[in-house]
Amino acid sequence: MALVGKHALITGSSRGIGRGIALALAEERVKVAVHYYENEAAAKDTLAEVRKRGADGIVVRGDVTRPEDIAAMFRKVKDEFGKLDIFVSNARPEVAAFFQPPLDITLKQWDTAFDSQPRAFLAGVREALPLMSAGSRIFAITYAEGSRTGGLQPWVGMGSAKAALESLVRYFAVAVAKRGITVNAISPGWTENSVLNTLPEQAQQLIRNWHTRGWTPMGRLGTPQDIGNVVTLFCSERAGWITGQVIYADGGASLMNAGVPPEIQLG
Ligand SMILES: NC(=O)c1ccc[n+]([C@@H]2O[C@H](COP(=O)([O-])OP(=O)(O)OC[C@H]3O[C@@H](n4cnc5c(N)ncnc54)[C@H](OP(=O)(O)O)[C@@H]3O)[C@@H](O)[C@H]2O)c1
């Protein structure tokens, strides 16, 4: 167990992908700070699952759009853990807080997207670094399809915010390279047991059918555990030479050609 004795903070780990990351790290006996915003019961449940896996941890609360909450979150981590080896910036506000097309999105919704992504990452990484030593790992969870395309119009705020987040990952990777700390973005494809399950049933089915029909060559959607496994892999000492990258963890979906129907591409 190479990760025994390590400490991690994962924002938004009460539910969805963040919870999958917390549980995968717990399997490796990492001590986990489970972070939530409003859903304390879900955070406590994640912590109980962490303990079932033989690890331990704490619960921390905070709104990542508020820098003072981020500072308080890290104060608690410092008080309880004394150090930090893994920081995952994963939290994302509810879709209603930012989901509007370019001509309709309000400046408040735009700010919510940017405050929760690049600004929260900037503030979080600056708080994390004084607690970190060589070999530490920083991750941003992005959605790179949204940051490089324009089709899903109401995603304009979050897509633009994720593009800025990915850019920040590269700048921070260089800034901390000499300290032996890596900074990478992980880009999941559509994932079960996450925000997907809050969409109208018909939208969920359309998305599932599209991916199982071929847009994801592996023929299924991802799971929070898939993404937790990728984060765990990158926490290995052997991943220490990879930094500043956007890692697609999507069963091959990002390899598909948007100009050609999946049935033709898959032969
Ligand atoms: N789901 C996908 O298919 C998918 C695909 C690609 C990338 N991603 C990325 O993966 C990340 C997680 O997505 P998800 O779908 O797993 O999330 P989710 O299930 O919707 O959970 C969101 C998490 O963020 C927390 N949160 C919400 N608003 C917050 C705020 N203002 N401050 C702090 N925390 C807040 C929630 O806490 P509470 O429980 O307290 O509300 C919860 O833990 C996001 O960055 C997303 O863009 C997701």
The ligand as an SDF file (V2000), in Angstrom:
LIG
                    3D

 48 52  0  0  0  0  0  0  0  0999 V2000
  -20.8870   13.8260  -13.9700 N   0  0  0  0  0  0  0  0  0  0  0  0
  -20.2810   13.7860  -15.1300 C   0  0  0  0  0  0  0  0  0  0  0  0
  -20.7140   13.0740  -16.0520 O   0  0  0  0  0  0  0  0  0  0  0  0
  -19.0300   14.6130  -15.3270 C   0  0  0  0  0  0  0  0  0  0  0  0
  -18.3210   14.5050  -16.5540 C   0  0  0  0  0  0  0  0  0  0  0  0
  -17.1470   15.2520  -16.6900 C   0  0  0  0  0  0  0  0  0  0  0  0
  -16.7010   16.0650  -15.6650 C   0  0  0  0  0  0  0  0  0  0  0  0
  -17.4220   16.1550  -14.5040 N   0  0  0  0  0  0  0  0  0  0  0  0
  -16.8960   17.0040  -13.4350 C   0  0  0  0  0  0  0  0  0  0  0  0
  -16.7540   16.2290  -12.2550 O   0  0  0  0  0  0  0  0  0  0  0  0
  -16.9770   17.0400  -11.1120 C   0  0  0  0  0  0  0  0  0  0  0  0
  -18.0100   16.3950  -10.2030 C   0  0  0  0  0  0  0  0  0  0  0  0
  -19.2190   16.2840  -10.9230 O   0  0  0  0  0  0  0  0  0  0  0  0
  -20.4230   15.3400  -10.3870 P   0  0  0  0  0  0  0  0  0  0  0  0
  -21.3920   15.2470  -11.4980 O   0  0  0  0  0  0  0  0  0  0  0  0
  -19.8450   14.1110   -9.7970 O   0  0  0  0  0  0  0  0  0  0  0  0
  -21.0090   16.2670   -9.2120 O   0  0  0  0  0  0  0  0  0  0  0  0
  -22.3700   16.1040   -8.3800 P   0  0  0  0  0  0  0  0  0  0  0  0
  -22.7440   14.6690   -8.2500 O   0  0  0  0  0  0  0  0  0  0  0  0
  -23.3540   17.0690   -8.9490 O   0  0  0  0  0  0  0  0  0  0  0  0
  -21.8840   16.6200   -6.9280 O   0  0  0  0  0  0  0  0  0  0  0  0
  -21.4780   17.9510   -6.7800 C   0  0  0  0  0  0  0  0  0  0  0  0
  -20.6140   18.0660   -5.5630 C   0  0  0  0  0  0  0  0  0  0  0  0
  -20.1570   19.4280   -5.4250 O   0  0  0  0  0  0  0  0  0  0  0  0
  -20.6100   19.9660   -4.1730 C   0  0  0  0  0  0  0  0  0  0  0  0
  -20.9810   21.3670   -4.3600 N   0  0  0  0  0  0  0  0  0  0  0  0
  -22.0490   21.8830   -5.0180 C   0  0  0  0  0  0  0  0  0  0  0  0
  -22.0320   23.2340   -4.9820 N   0  0  0  0  0  0  0  0  0  0  0  0
  -20.9390   23.5920   -4.2630 C   0  0  0  0  0  0  0  0  0  0  0  0
  -20.3930   24.8260   -3.8270 C   0  0  0  0  0  0  0  0  0  0  0  0
  -20.9330   26.0020   -4.1670 N   0  0  0  0  0  0  0  0  0  0  0  0
  -19.2720   24.7990   -3.0670 N   0  0  0  0  0  0  0  0  0  0  0  0
  -18.7040   23.6170   -2.7260 C   0  0  0  0  0  0  0  0  0  0  0  0
  -19.1670   22.4180   -3.1050 N   0  0  0  0  0  0  0  0  0  0  0  0
  -20.2790   22.3990   -3.8580 C   0  0  0  0  0  0  0  0  0  0  0  0
  -21.7920   19.1050   -3.7600 C   0  0  0  0  0  0  0  0  0  0  0  0
  -21.9440   19.1620   -2.3250 O   0  0  0  0  0  0  0  0  0  0  0  0
  -23.3670   18.8460   -1.6050 P   0  0  0  0  0  0  0  0  0  0  0  0
  -23.5340   17.3460   -1.6850 O   0  0  0  0  0  0  0  0  0  0  0  0
  -23.2080   19.3450   -0.2350 O   0  0  0  0  0  0  0  0  0  0  0  0
  -24.4220   19.5650   -2.3940 O   0  0  0  0  0  0  0  0  0  0  0  0
  -21.3480   17.7340   -4.2690 C   0  0  0  0  0  0  0  0  0  0  0  0
  -20.4370   17.1400   -3.3780 O   0  0  0  0  0  0  0  0  0  0  0  0
  -17.3830   18.4260  -11.6230 C   0  0  0  0  0  0  0  0  0  0  0  0
  -16.2650   19.2850  -11.6200 O   0  0  0  0  0  0  0  0  0  0  0  0
  -17.8280   18.1300  -13.0440 C   0  0  0  0  0  0  0  0  0  0  0  0
  -17.7100   19.2430  -13.9040 O   0  0  0  0  0  0  0  0  0  0  0  0
  -18.5730   15.4420  -14.3260 C   0  0  0  0  0  0  0  0  0  0  0  0
  1  2  1  0
  2  3  2  0
  2  4  1  0
  4  5  1  0
  4 48  2  0
  5  6  2  0
  6  7  1  0
  7  8  2  0
  8  9  1  0
  8 48  1  0
  9 10  1  0
  9 46  1  0
 10 11  1  0
 11 12  1  0
 11 44  1  0
 12 13  1  0
 13 14  1  0
 14 15  2  0
 14 16  1  0
 14 17  1  0
 17 18  1  0
 18 19  2  0
 18 20  1  0
 18 21  1  0
 21 22  1  0
 22 23  1  0
 23 24  1  0
 23 42  1  0
 24 25  1  0
 25 26  1  0
 25 36  1  0
 26 27  1  0
 26 35  1  0
 27 28  2  0
 28 29  1  0
 29 30  1  0
 29 35  2  0
 30 31  1  0
 30 32  2  0
 32 33  1  0
 33 34  2  0
 34 35  1  0
 36 37  1  0
 36 42  1  0
 37 38  1  0
 38 39  2  0
 38 40  1  0
 38 41  1  0
 42 43  1  0
 44 45  1  0
 44 46  1  0
 46 47  1  0
M  CHG  2   8   1  16  -1
M  END
$$$$
